Amino acid sequence: MQKIIRTSMIVLSALIFSNCSSEKFQWDNYTLEEATKLAKNKLIMIDFYANWCSPCHLLDKNTFTNHDVIQYCKENFINLKINTDTEYGYEVYKEFNVESLPKILFINSNRNIIGVINGYYGPKDYLNKIKKINKEFLSSNNE
């Protein structure tokens, strides 16, 4: 009986630990100006957020901790996270006429908007959307 309880506790601990340990999205530490100079054949993904925005926090908690989302973004985009509550963030926010949060913009090196994601999406839907945006960008670049 003690063996069963001990084994159950080990399995339960492993499950709890695996659910608590999520990957961390590594945002690139560039200004938009720096990112546009680096973006040759890659899109720049800009996550516009604010501290008061609940759906923004859900994206961080649920979507940007997903292994597949993290890997795809890391391999395919320059990833910027811009707080619209800062002076710099508000300037960029106005430049792109962002009207609601969360808003994810995908821009090229010329600052042209290639794709937009409005609002919150879970990992699976988010991944489908960003793959579609990136595929369209890459195919138009190869024409």
Buried (B, 14 or more C-beta within 10 A) or exposed (E): EEEEEEEEEEEEEEEEEEEEEBEEBEBBEBEBEEBBEEBEEBBBBBBBBBEEBEBBBBBBEBBBBBEEBBEBBEEBBBBBBBBBEEEEBBEBBEEBEBEEBBBBBBBBBEBEEBBBBEEBBEBEEBBEBBEEBBEEBEEEEEE
